[in-house]
Amino acid sequence: MDRTDEILIPPDTDWLQNTDARRVCDAVSAEGGSVFFVGGCVRDALLGLPGADVDLSTNVLPQDVVRLAGAAGLKAVPTGIDHGTVTVVSGGRGFEITTFRRDVQTDGRRAVVAFSDDITEDARRRDFTMNAIYATPAGQIVDPLGGVQDCLNRRVRFIEDADRRIREDYLRILRFFRFHAWYAPADQGFDPDALDAIARNTSGLETLSGERTGHEMMRLLSASDPAPAVAAMRQTGCLSHILPAADDRFLGPVVHLEETLGLSPDRILRLAALGGTDVADRLRLSKKQTARLELIGTAAFGGKTLPELAWRHDADIALAALILRAACADQPVDAAELSRLEQAATAVFPVTAQDLMPGLQGKALGEALKQMEARWIASDFTLSRKDLMTPE
């Protein structure tokens, strides 16, 4: 077991000091077994980032984890016991504990595993070197595959043979680009061995479910600047497999305009910038996401005016459409147009049905309101109730 003595998890790391997590570790190791924090929580602690979900790994068999947790007064839920995972609840919080494993058989989507007592075997079945770093409950780093330096250098590399890692689970192709977008510096290139292996295995993406693909793409597009990663996806042929007819040339300008306006990343706007065929279906978007995607695209390239969109829906959707329109035209966002959207979003139509009754009713009433509304919108929402009630 390779211990990296000169590097420790910062002692003030929340999960390292967490009483509930410590109770779980004490319970699992009560009969001499080993338990480690692993994966995202260790990676992010080394990078000084806010903590990810806390996952634990152990050489204790799953049935013994259940027994030891019960003996310590903790609830154990066999959430994935056939694959070695038990969720132990401590202080109302669930901690996933997985027994060391090695892959026996994989088909690109799921694996048949065998339990192991070797931490290096467990590390070798993970995806990237930065995710194969372990930490003891005392904060001591255990680095079976030399992932610490990759992590500190923010270098995303597959463990050992990239081609083999990808064939074990083709979702790792998308995870590679997502991790690069989130963790690698903007000026850092992509690992050439990884890109070569990805380019040879793009057809494997067709085996993934829309749910898994959509989840990864949404997380990728939520990064501060996913444009370089998406460009690499296009170059390796991945983008056309995920989103046929997608075009990433407007993604960078959209990201730039968001940053210029001080906005948080808008993954649906970025998806609208990419375009493509059957996007909502391919990525299994929710009804709300689908509606927003369609509104942004329609407004940016025709349909209702943006102020009307801001009034009928909300300023965020209209602003997204304005950004996309500006990005496609390679122009900055027009400040006057932005002000119009803000005013439109808070405008209140000054005429009600009661104002026109009983003189008008039924279809005639609806038609009159519709005509007044159109006049009011055309006036940039400035006409008063008196103006609208006065015949033209």
Summary of the structure (lengths in Angstrom):
residues: 392
radius of gyration: 27.1
end to end distance: 86.0
largest distance: 88.8
contacts: 1255
relative contact order: 0.06
helix: 53%
strand: 14%
